[in-house]
Each structure stands twice: as C-alpha cells, then as structure tokens.
Amino acid sequence: MTDIHDINRRAWDRRARDGKRFTKPVDPHALVDPLKRVDGLGWLSPPDDVAGKRLLALAAGGGKHAALYAAAGAKVTVVDISDAMLDLDRKVAAERGLDITPLRASMDDLSALGDAIFDVVIHPVSTCYLPETRPVYDEVARVTKAGGVYISQHKQPVSMQADVDPLPGAGAGGGYGLIEPYDRCDALPPVSGSLHREEGTVEFLHTWSALLGAMCAAGFVIEALMEPDHRDAKARPGSFEHRSRWVPPYVRVKARRVAGGVPEKTGPALWTPDE
Ligand SMILES: C[S@@+](CC[C@H](N)C(=O)[O-])C[C@H]1O[C@@H](n2cnc3c(N)ncnc32)[C@H](O)[C@@H]1O
C-alpha cells in the first residue's frame, strides 16, 4: 500500500468512527423495497436483476449498499480499504441475517478474488481516492463475468476544478470559478466546508478520458449514463445544492463487460490532436 492508500484508509476509519457523511448504515425500513432506494433508474431490471447473483460492492463499506443489495437477494462481497467501514456492514449483516462477505482490500488490487466470478459490480463514488483509474478498471474487468454489469458513480472533473465559494459579488445569480487546471494530476489541495469533497482524504481529479475512456479500454461498453440531480433553485449561495446548479457533482455509468480477455494496457490519451 502507498501513502495515499494509507492516508485514505485512516481518514475513512476516522470518518466512520465520527459518524460523518457516507458512513450511516441503511435505515431498516429501506430493506423492505431495497432496489427502490438504489435503482430508481431500473438499470437492474431483468435480465440484469440481482436476485441469486454474485454481486461485488466495491469501495462500498458503510452498512448501506451491501445491505440493500443483499436484501434484494444478491450474494454480496463488499470490498473496502477501511475496516471501520466494513465493521458497519458486519453489524448490519449480523442484525438482519444478510448474505454479506466483507473483504478489506484496495480497489486497485483485488488479488484475493478470482477471475470472472461476479455477475454485477456496484461501485459508489471512490475513484477520486486514487491517482489512476485504469488499475481499478482492469481489476473490475478481471473479476466480472463476460456480459456482467458494472455500475459506477464518480465525481465529475469540473466539480474538482471549481471553487467552493461563488465568484465575488456574484450573488444568487452568479457562478463558480475554475481554480484547478483540467490536467492536474497530483493530489488536490484540501478543502473544508463543502459536501463535494471529503475532509481528511486525499483526492484526485480524473478527466473524462480517465473516467470513461479508460473504462472502455479495460473491456467495458457503456450502455447508459446519468448525472444525479442535486440542484435546488432556492438554495443558499455557496451551499452544495446551489453549486450543483453550475457544477454537476457526479456521473453514474452503466457498463457491460465484453467477452474476451482484458485488452492491452493502452490508456486513453488526455487530449489527441483535433482533426
Ligand atoms: C463515498 S464512500 C462510498 C460508500 C458509502 N457507504 C456511501 O454511502 O456512498 C467511499 C468509500 O471508498 C472507500 N475507499 C477509499 N479508498 C479506497 C480504496 N483504495 N480501495 C477501496 N476502498 C476505498 C472508503 O473507505 C469509503 O468507504
């Protein structure tokens, strides 16, 4: 493990202990109709339904995702770098009798898992915690069966570029400045007071080539894409909901593992000459 892995592991252990955002186990009422909570788009409708399938919840500790998919009938393996996050899954699984196997690992090294064993991979926001996406996608491609579904959510690059506070004097009608270059490869500076980043973690901006191009290069075809809506026209300037009107925070992607081996490791170029 690198320093980056270790800093983020400790940060998420702390966040789980302190009950911070994304560390709240599922409300038991949601387990009655679990897919309503996590699959509003119907991306997991037949033939991609999860009941009886082997599902990997990747970087998804916290007692929420694994519990919901297990309640929907999936045999869930939940991977996370943070033991404190996985403890929340262990607790919910024991309390509710759910089929959940926790595994502490980093999403870019799933060597504890065999080849082509999962029908479905669910991957909540987390590629931002590593400098490269391709090693993660290569591992997801390796453990997913041909024809399997990969649903992931990521932070949009523009959200990592834009300032937390509105432009001076912009008021409710104004916008947010871009303060990070699109090609920033090293760790982003820490921020506080914004819900679009997690304090205490080390995060990286990933370009669209890195988010989507690398996914295709690793052996997936993208079938659907949506941008979760966090806008609120009445929100206070500087709030997450106000900023989300100018700066979409997330993108969600449904992809499918194509048949055949993992392709050659040719990552997508950030920019290619325009013809
Ligand atoms: C935003 S949370 C996602 C799950 C959360 N329960 C939720 O409600 O969305 C991000 C998760 O990624 C995990 N994580 C960070 N770096 C990781 C890595 N390299 N490998 C695996 N998990 C990682 C964190 O421990 C945390 O549980």
The ligand as a Gaussian input file, in Angstrom:
#p B3LYP/6-31G(d) Opt

LIG

0 1
 C      -18.177000       7.706000      -0.593000
 S      -17.811000       6.209000       0.249000
 C      -18.815000       5.066000      -0.633000
 C      -19.633000       4.157000       0.225000
 C      -20.569000       4.859000       1.180000
 N      -21.030000       3.954000       2.172000
 C      -21.753000       5.542000       0.521000
 O      -22.798000       5.640000       1.183000
 O      -21.692000       6.005000      -0.614000
 C      -16.194000       5.867000      -0.339000
 C      -15.613000       4.555000       0.199000
 O      -14.409000       4.287000      -0.521000
 C      -13.528000       3.646000       0.361000
 N      -12.171000       3.712000      -0.211000
 C      -11.331000       4.782000      -0.324000
 N      -10.200000       4.416000      -0.966000
 C      -10.340000       3.107000      -1.277000
 C       -9.502000       2.157000      -1.954000
 N       -8.306000       2.489000      -2.453000
 N       -9.965000       0.887000      -2.097000
 C      -11.162000       0.515000      -1.576000
 N      -11.979000       1.374000      -0.914000
 C      -11.585000       2.652000      -0.786000
 C      -13.720000       4.384000       1.666000
 O      -13.230000       3.656000       2.764000
 C      -15.248000       4.583000       1.676000
 O      -15.881000       3.529000       2.337000

